[in-house]
Amino acid sequence: MDVSTLTDQAAVLVIGSYVERILEQAILSRLIKMTKPQIAGLFENGPLASMIAKNKMGLALGLYDAATFNDLEKIRQIRNAFAHSFHAITFKNPTIRAYCREFASVTRFAQHQKPPARSPFRKGTKWLGGVWHGSARNKFLLASITIGLGLTQYHFKPMRPKPLDREIVRGYFF
């Protein structure tokens, strides 16, 4: 899917859902293997049903640092603003722009690399001394994709703990 063709609202909802799903997969990579009903009981209608709960769990599991936690909170707040607004909002909204200016992951990215010449992130951006001066929309997309890609490493290198005793775990938790 080409997010550059989507409206601001559609882009935020699609990318926000992508980040939340990747975060869920990263958390699962640190837990014991569970059945689909157990996973549903944890993520769909359980203690990790909300993005804020997943974000706190990801921090507690050491999946990322406090700066990434804060960026994920900004992504969640932006997604919620777009999802629950009675009026159409865009990235020109002052509150949304303020959130996008503060993404630590964008600053980290800008200090280490520039996107390729054909990247959609090049349009309307300037690279000045390792600082990326781009649109609020591009900063949101870059932060979300950067964090999402960082979290995918856990999917490919799971570090699952061994359960103490399957009967105790099965009887106590599920």
PAMARDREN-953563 format. One record per atom (N, C-alpha, C): x, y, z; residue in one letter. Coordinates in steps of 0.05 Angstrom, whole numbers, padded with zeros to 5 digits, always signed. Example, Ala and Ser with C-alpha at 12.3 -4.5 7.8 and 13.67 -1.06 7.14 Angstrom:
+00264-00114+00156A+00246-00090+00156A+00264-00066+00156A+00257-00045+00142S+00273-00021+00143S+00258+00001+00157S
This chain:
+00017-00023+00000M+00000+00000+00000M+00018+00025+00000M+00011+00043-00017D+00026+00068-00019D+00013+00089-00002D+00025+00095+00022V+00013+00114+00040V+00014+00142+00030V+00031+00147+00010S+00033+00175+00000S+00007+00183-00015S-00009+00164-00023T-00034+00170-00037T-00058+00172-00018T-00054+00165+00007L-00076+00166+00027L-00080+00193+00039L-00104+00199+00048T-00109+00224+00063T-00094+00222+00089T-00091+00245+00102D-00077+00245+00128D-00090+00226+00148D-00117+00227+00149Q-00131+00210+00168Q-00126+00180+00162Q-00129+00173+00137A-00125+00145+00129A-00097+00136+00134A-00077+00153+00128A-00049+00146+00133A-00043+00141+00162A-00054+00159+00179V-00050+00156+00208V-00062+00130+00218V-00087+00124+00210L-00100+00100+00220L-00087+00075+00210L-00078+00074+00185V-00065+00051+00174V-00037+00047+00188V-00021+00067+00188I+00006+00065+00200I+00004+00061+00230I-00014+00074+00244G-00018+00070+00272G-00025+00041+00279G-00042+00029+00263S-00049+00001+00266S-00026-00018+00261S-00010-00011+00241Y+00015-00026+00234Y+00034-00026+00258Y+00038-00003+00270V+00057-00001+00292V+00046-00017+00316V+00020-00015+00321E+00009-00030+00344E+00011-00060+00339E+00007-00069+00315R+00009-00098+00309R+00038-00108+00311R+00057-00092+00302I+00085-00100+00304I+00093-00101+00334I+00083-00082+00350L+00089-00081+00379L+00078-00106+00392L+00054-00114+00384E+00042-00139+00395E+00059-00163+00388E+00069-00165+00364Q+00086-00187+00356Q+00112-00187+00371Q+00124-00163+00376A+00149-00162+00391A+00144-00171+00420A+00122-00164+00432I+00115-00173+00459I+00112-00203+00460I+00098-00214+00440L+00094-00243+00439L+00120-00258+00436L+00140-00245+00424S+00166-00259+00420S+00181-00262+00447S+00172-00248+00467R+00185-00250+00494R+00168-00266+00514R+00146-00277+00505L+00128-00292+00523L+00130-00322+00515L+00120-00339+00533I+00119-00367+00527I+00100-00371+00503I+00104-00393+00489K+00086-00399+00467K+00057-00402+00477K+00039-00390+00464M+00011-00391+00472M-00007-00399+00448M-00030-00410+00455T-00050-00417+00434T-00064-00391+00425T-00078-00393+00402K-00092-00370+00392K-00113-00359+00412K-00128-00377+00426P-00147-00366+00446P-00133-00352+00469P-00110-00362+00477Q-00095-00349+00498Q-00085-00322+00489Q-00075-00320+00465I-00066-00294+00454I-00089-00275+00452I-00112-00285+00443A-00136-00267+00441A-00144-00258+00469A-00142-00275+00489G-00149-00268+00516G-00130-00247+00528G-00107-00246+00517L-00087-00226+00526L-00089-00200+00511L-00092-00201+00485F-00091-00177+00468F-00118-00166+00459F-00137-00183+00455E-00163-00173+00444E-00182-00162+00465E-00184-00177+00487N-00202-00167+00508N-00190-00171+00536N-00164-00171+00536G-00150-00175+00562G-00133-00150+00570G-00114-00155+00587P-00098-00133+00598P-00081-00118+00577P-00076-00129+00554L-00060-00116+00534L-00077-00108+00509L-00102-00102+00513A-00120-00095+00491A-00115-00067+00481A-00105-00049+00497S-00101-00022+00488S-00072-00017+00480S-00067+00003+00463M-00040+00008+00455M-00023+00019+00478M-00035+00034+00496I-00019+00044+00519I-00010+00021+00536I-00027+00000+00540A-00018-00023+00556A+00004-00038+00542A+00002-00041+00515K+00023-00055+00500K+00049-00039+00502K+00047-00012+00500N+00070+00005+00501N+00084+00002+00528N+00069+00002+00550K+00081-00001+00576K+00094-00029+00580K+00081-00049+00569M+00092-00076+00570M+00118-00078+00554M+00118-00066+00530G+00143-00066+00514G+00166-00053+00529G+00161-00031+00543L+00182-00018+00558L+00190-00036+00581L+00171-00048+00595A+00178-00066+00617A+00194-00090+00609A+00189-00100+00584L+00204-00123+00574L+00231-00114+00562L+00237-00089+00562G+00263-00079+00551G+00264-00079+00521G+00242-00078+00508L+00242-00078+00478L+00253-00051+00467L+00251-00030+00483Y+00260-00004+00474Y+00265+00014+00498Y+00276+00038+00493D+00283+00056+00514D+00260+00076+00519D+00264+00094+00538A+00244+00114+00545A+00237+00133+00522A+00257+00140+00506A+00251+00158+00483A+00233+00144+00463A+00237+00119+00458T+00219+00105+00439T+00191+00101+00452T+00190+00096+00478F+00165+00095+00492F+00149+00121+00488F+00163+00143+00491N+00150+00169+00487N+00141+00174+00459N+00157+00164+00439D+00149+00166+00411D+00124+00149+00406D+00123+00125+00417L+00100+00108+00414L+00075+00121+00426L+00079+00135+00448E+00056+00150+00460E+00047+00172+00442E+00065+00186+00429K+00057+00207+00411K+00042+00195+00387K+00052+00172+00377I+00038+00159+00355I+00010+00151+00363I+00007+00141+00387R-00019+00133+00398R-00038+00157+00400R-00027+00179+00411Q-00043+00203+00415Q-00052+00215+00388Q-00034+00215+00369I-00040+00225+00342I-00062+00207+00329I-00058+00181+00331R-00078+00163+00320R-00105+00167+00333R-00105+00170+00359N-00131+00174+00373N-00144+00200+00365N-00127+00221+00362A-00138+00247+00353A-00152+00245+00326A-00139+00231+00307F-00150+00228+00281F-00175+00209+00282F-00174+00189+00297A-00195+00169+00298A-00221+00179+00312A-00217+00196+00332H-00240+00204+00348H-00249+00233+00344H-00238+00247+00325S-00246+00275+00320S-00272+00276+00306S-00289+00295+00315F-00315+00299+00302F-00311+00315+00276F-00289+00329+00274H-00283+00346+00251H-00259+00335+00237H-00258+00339+00211A-00234+00329+00196A-00210+00345+00205A-00189+00330+00212I-00164+00344+00220I-00142+00334+00201I-00121+00349+00200T-00098+00343+00183T-00072+00347+00199T-00050+00343+00187F-00024+00347+00200F-00018+00377+00203F-00036+00394+00193K-00032+00423+00196K-00043+00432+00223K-00058+00415+00237N-00068+00421+00264N-00045+00427+00283N-00046+00449+00298P-00023+00457+00315P-00015+00435+00336P-00035+00422+00347T-00028+00401+00367T-00014+00377+00354T-00024+00369+00331I-00011+00347+00316I+00017+00355+00308I+00020+00379+00297R+00047+00388+00289R+00066+00389+00313R+00057+00397+00336A+00074+00398+00360A+00083+00370+00367A+00065+00350+00366Y+00073+00322+00372Y+00094+00313+00352Y+00090+00319+00327C+00109+00310+00306C+00136+00323+00308C+00138+00347+00318R+00164+00360+00322R+00181+00346+00342R+00169+00331+00360E+00183+00320+00383E+00191+00291+00380E+00189+00279+00357F+00196+00251+00353F+00226+00247+00356F+00235+00233+00377A+00263+00227+00381A+00274+00209+00359A+00257+00190+00349S+00266+00171+00329S+00273+00186+00303S+00259+00207+00296V+00265+00223+00272V+00292+00236+00275V+00298+00247+00298T+00324+00260+00303T+00346+00239+00302T+00342+00216+00314R+00362+00194+00313R+00367+00186+00284R+00346+00183+00269F+00348+00175+00241F+00364+00196+00225F+00357+00221+00229A+00370+00243+00214A+00399+00245+00220A+00407+00238+00244Q+00435+00240+00251Q+00452+00217+00239Q+00439+00196+00230H+00454+00173+00220H+00452+00169+00190H+00431+00178+00178Q+00429+00173+00149Q+00408+00191+00136Q+00411+00193+00110K+00391+00207+00094K+00377+00186+00077K+00351+00191+00071P+00337+00171+00055P+00348+00171+00026P+00344+00149+00011P+00353+00148-00016P+00340+00171-00033P+00352+00177-00055A+00343+00199-00073A+00314+00195-00082A+00305+00170-00085R+00278+00166-00095R+00258+00161-00072R+00265+00165-00047S+00248+00161-00024S+00226+00181-00023S+00201+00173-00015P+00180+00193-00012P+00185+00213+00011P+00204+00206+00028F+00211+00224+00050F+00228+00247+00041F+00239+00247+00017R+00256+00268+00007R+00240+00293+00000R+00215+00289-00009K+00199+00311-00018K+00192+00330+00005K+00199+00355+00001G+00193+00376+00021G+00209+00374+00046G+00233+00363+00045T+00250+00360+00068T+00277+00373+00064T+00290+00381+00085K+00317+00392+00084K+00333+00379+00106K+00358+00373+00099W+00376+00361+00118W+00397+00382+00126W+00395+00391+00150L+00414+00412+00159L+00428+00402+00184L+00454+00397+00181G+00470+00388+00204G+00458+00365+00220G+00448+00345+00206G+00438+00321+00219G+00410+00325+00230G+00397+00347+00223V+00369+00351+00233V+00351+00351+00208V+00330+00336+00210W+00311+00333+00188W+00289+00353+00191W+00287+00371+00172H+00265+00391+00172H+00245+00383+00151H+00226+00366+00158G+00206+00356+00140G+00178+00363+00150G+00158+00355+00134S+00130+00361+00142S+00123+00343+00166S+00102+00352+00180A+00092+00337+00203A+00084+00309+00194A+00071+00307+00171R+00063+00281+00161R+00087+00262+00157R+00107+00272+00143N+00131+00256+00138N+00145+00248+00164N+00145+00266+00184K+00158+00259+00209K+00142+00237+00223K+00115+00239+00222F+00099+00217+00234F+00104+00191+00220F+00104+00191+00193L+00109+00167+00178L+00137+00156+00184L+00157+00173+00184L+00184+00164+00188L+00188+00152+00216L+00177+00166+00236A+00178+00156+00264A+00165+00128+00266A+00141+00126+00255S+00126+00101+00256S+00140+00078+00243S+00150+00083+00219I+00163+00062+00203I+00190+00055+00216I+00205+00074+00226T+00230+00069+00239T+00226+00052+00264T+00207+00059+00281I+00201+00043+00305I+00191+00015+00297I+00173+00014+00277G+00163-00012+00269G+00184-00030+00259G+00203-00020+00242L+00225-00036+00233L+00243-00045+00255L+00247-00027+00275G+00264-00035+00298G+00251-00057+00314G+00225-00057+00316L+00211-00078+00331L+00209-00104+00317L+00211-00104+00290T+00210-00129+00275T+00233-00148+00282T+00255-00137+00291Q+00278-00154+00298Q+00271-00175+00319Q+00252-00169+00336Y+00244-00188+00357Y+00228-00211+00346Y+00214-00206+00324H+00199-00227+00311H+00218-00249+00299H+00241-00240+00290F+00259-00259+00277F+00279-00271+00298F+00281-00259+00321K+00299-00270+00342K+00284-00271+00368K+00264-00289+00370P+00248-00290+00395P+00265-00301+00417P+00260-00291+00441M+00274-00300+00465M+00253-00308+00485M+00241-00330+00481R+00219-00340+00498R+00229-00352+00523R+00217-00346+00546P+00225-00360+00571P+00213-00387+00571P+00225-00405+00586K+00214-00432+00589K+00194-00431+00613K+00171-00443+00609P+00151-00443+00631P+00162-00460+00654P+00154-00453+00678L+00163-00467+00702L+00151-00495+00702L+00125-00497+00701D+00111-00522+00701D+00085-00518+00685D+00083-00532+00663R+00060-00527+00645R+00033-00530+00660R+00031-00548+00678E+00005-00552+00692E-00001-00528+00710E+00019-00518+00724I+00015-00495+00741I+00008-00470+00724I+00023-00466+00703V+00017-00443+00686V-00010-00445+00673V-00017-00469+00663R-00043-00473+00650R-00066-00469+00670R-00063-00480+00694G-00084-00477+00714G-00087-00450+00726G-00064-00436+00729Y-00065-00410+00743Y-00073-00387+00724Y-00061-00387+00700F-00066-00364+00683F-00089-00368+00663F-00093-00392+00654F-00113-00396+00633F-00132-00418+00639F
